[in-house]
């Protein structure tokens, strides 16, 4: 009798523990976009696609489900290992919409590219902040959403994307460039700091603070000026919630 009772309790414990092991981001939808392939000098660079690939891997280690992450590249034919889709705004929107519709609890939108005061470069187009806001409104609605824009002048996205359910992290102020997108760079500075920080941070809000310090230190070391000053916005609804959603530590 005691053996049967012990087995029953063990079974119940395993059933109870099962869902918790999945982690808070296992049912989030995520898209990671490399928007360009040209360096700051006009020649080819792998910086954006390196960031796209490695940010996607870092998200998996942090607890995102691989099947719910989609990658996009301007030159997808070059990357058979990660099989990204073409970086087309409509395809990005439709893919995020499809992922979010599959009972997703939240959304993550990450783009790394060149930027201009009018928006972020996606292939031959400039994707302006109001269009990104409309994409997220329609695809993710009121779901908790984390938006990361790694590009020059990316602070222009904050006023347009700001909403109670969103956290926004950008690589620069609206009137500043970011650094590290040359032909020989492995990653833009911001993306490199994101990758370093997510490995040791407990949550997205904690990561944002570390990323900002990391970028400032890297720019000072390299003599990059004026400082880009990454921006952070935290919506009133996600502010109390995101610190409680802890990253996995499988890495």
C-alpha positions in Angstrom: 0.0 0.0 0.0 2.8 2.4 0.9 4.6 1.6 -2.4 1.5 2.3 -4.4 0.9 5.6 -2.5 4.5 6.6 -3.0 4.3 5.9 -6.8 1.0 7.9 -7.0 2.6 10.9 -5.2 5.7 10.7 -7.5 3.4 10.7 -10.6 1.5 13.7 -9.3 4.7 15.5 -8.6 6.0 14.9 -12.1 2.7 16.1 -13.6 2.8 19.2 -11.5 6.4 20.0 -12.4 6.0 19.3 -16.1 4.5 22.6 -17.2 6.8 24.6 -14.9 9.8 23.2 -16.7 8.7 24.7 -20.0 9.6 28.2 -18.8 7.8 31.6 -19.2 8.9 32.2 -22.8 8.3 28.7 -24.3 5.0 29.9 -25.8 6.1 33.3 -27.0 6.3 34.1 -30.7 9.6 35.6 -31.9 11.0 37.1 -35.1 14.7 38.1 -35.5 15.5 40.1 -38.6 18.7 41.1 -40.3 17.8 44.0 -42.5 20.9 44.7 -44.5 24.2 43.1 -45.7 26.2 46.2 -46.5 28.7 47.7 -44.0 29.1 51.3 -43.1 31.8 51.6 -45.8 29.5 50.2 -48.5 31.1 46.7 -48.8 29.6 43.4 -47.6 29.4 42.6 -43.9 28.3 39.6 -41.9 27.6 41.7 -38.8 23.9 41.8 -39.1 23.4 38.1 -40.1 25.9 37.0 -37.3 23.7 38.9 -34.9 20.5 37.5 -36.3 21.8 33.9 -36.0 23.3 34.3 -32.6 20.5 36.3 -31.0 18.1 33.5 -32.1 20.4 30.9 -30.5 20.6 33.0 -27.3 16.8 33.3 -27.1 16.6 29.5 -27.2 19.0 29.2 -24.4 17.0 31.8 -22.5 13.9 29.7 -22.8 12.2 30.5 -26.1 10.9 27.5 -28.1 12.9 27.0 -31.3 9.8 26.2 -33.3 8.3 29.6 -32.4 11.3 31.6 -33.6 11.6 32.7 -37.2 14.8 34.3 -38.7 14.9 36.7 -41.7 17.8 37.7 -43.9 18.4 39.9 -46.9 20.5 37.1 -48.4 18.8 34.0 -47.1 20.3 31.7 -49.7 23.7 32.1 -48.0 22.7 30.5 -44.7 21.5 27.0 -45.3 22.3 26.1 -41.6 19.7 28.5 -40.2 17.4 28.7 -43.2 16.2 32.3 -42.7 13.3 33.6 -44.8 13.7 36.7 -47.0 13.6 40.0 -45.1 10.4 41.3 -46.6 8.2 43.4 -44.3 5.0 41.7 -45.4 6.4 38.3 -44.9 7.8 39.3 -41.5 4.3 40.6 -40.5 2.5 37.6 -41.8 4.9 35.2 -40.1 4.6 37.0 -36.7 0.8 37.0 -37.1 0.8 33.3 -37.7 3.1 32.5 -34.8 1.1 34.8 -32.4 -2.2 33.3 -33.4 -1.0 29.8 -32.2 -2.0 30.5 -28.6 1.2 32.6 -28.0 1.4 34.3 -24.6 3.7 37.1 -25.8 5.7 38.4 -28.8 9.3 39.4 -29.4 10.4 41.5 -32.4 14.2 42.0 -32.9 15.7 43.8 -35.9 19.3 44.6 -36.5 20.2 46.8 -39.5 21.2 50.3 -40.6 18.9 53.1 -39.5 18.0 56.6 -40.6 15.9 59.2 -38.9 12.9 57.9 -40.8 13.2 54.3 -39.7 15.1 51.1 -40.1 16.5 49.6 -43.3 14.9 46.4 -44.5 16.5 45.4 -47.8 15.8 48.2 -50.2 13.1 49.8 -48.1 12.9 52.0 -45.1 10.5 50.6 -42.5 9.1 53.6 -40.6 8.0 53.5 -37.0 4.2 53.8 -37.7 4.3 50.8 -39.9 6.1 48.7 -37.3 3.5 49.9 -34.7 0.7 48.8 -37.0 2.4 45.4 -37.6 2.7 44.7 -33.9 -0.9 46.0 -33.1 -2.4 43.6 -35.6 -0.1 40.6 -35.0 0.2 40.7 -31.3 -2.6 42.9 -30.0 -2.4 43.3 -26.3 -0.1 40.4 -25.6 3.1 41.3 -23.7 5.6 42.4 -26.3 9.4 43.0 -26.3 10.7 45.1 -29.1 14.5 45.4 -29.8 15.7 47.7 -32.6 19.5 47.7 -33.2 20.1 50.5 -35.6 21.2 54.1 -35.9 18.6 56.7 -34.8 16.4 53.8 -33.5 15.1 55.9 -30.6 12.6 57.3 -33.2 10.6 54.1 -32.7 9.9 54.7 -29.0 7.1 57.3 -29.3 5.3 55.4 -32.0 5.6 51.9 -30.4 5.0 52.9 -26.8 2.1 51.0 -25.3 1.2 49.6 -21.9 1.9 46.0 -23.0 5.3 46.7 -24.5 9.0 47.0 -23.5 11.2 48.7 -26.1 15.0 48.7 -26.2 16.8 50.6 -28.9 20.5 50.9 -29.8 20.5 54.7 -29.9 18.8 58.0 -29.2 16.5 59.4 -32.0 19.3 61.8 -33.0 22.4 59.5 -32.5 24.1 56.8 -34.6 25.1 53.5 -33.2 28.4 51.7 -34.0 30.0 48.5 -35.1 28.4 47.8 -38.5 31.6 48.0 -40.5 32.7 45.4 -43.0 35.1 43.7 -40.5 32.9 43.8 -37.5 31.6 40.6 -36.1 28.5 42.2 -34.6 27.2 45.8 -34.2 28.3 47.0 -30.7 24.7 46.9 -29.4 24.0 43.3 -30.6 27.3 42.1 -29.1 26.3 43.7 -25.8 22.9 42.1 -26.0 24.4 38.7 -26.5 26.9 39.1 -23.6 24.1 40.4 -21.3 21.4 37.9 -22.0 23.8 35.1 -20.9 24.0 36.4 -17.4 20.8 38.5 -16.9 17.7 37.2 -15.2 15.1 39.0 -17.2 14.5 41.5 -20.0 14.5 44.6 -17.7 17.7 43.5 -16.1 19.2 42.8 -19.5 18.4 46.3 -20.7 20.3 47.9 -17.9 23.3 45.8 -18.5 23.2 46.4 -22.3 23.2 50.2 -21.8 26.3 50.0 -19.5 28.0 47.6 -21.9 27.5 49.8 -24.9 28.7 52.9 -23.1 31.8 51.1 -22.0 32.5 49.7 -25.5 32.1 53.1 -27.1 34.4 54.8 -24.6 37.0 52.1 -25.1 36.8 52.5 -28.9 36.6 56.3 -28.9 33.2 56.2 -30.6 31.6 59.6 -30.3 29.1 61.0 -29.6 27.7 58.1 -27.5 24.7 56.4 -28.9 22.8 56.2 -25.6 20.5 53.2 -26.0 16.9 53.9 -25.0 14.5 51.9 -22.8 10.8 52.2 -22.6 8.7 50.1 -20.2 4.9 50.0 -20.5 2.8 50.2 -17.3 1.3 46.7 -17.8 4.5 44.8 -18.5 6.6 46.8 -16.0 5.5 44.6 -13.0 5.4 41.4 -15.0 8.6 41.1 -17.0 11.0 41.1 -14.0 9.1 37.9 -12.9 9.6 36.1 -16.2 13.1 34.6 -15.7 15.4 33.5 -18.5 16.4 29.8 -18.6 20.0 29.1 -17.8 20.7 26.2 -20.1 23.8 27.9 -21.4 
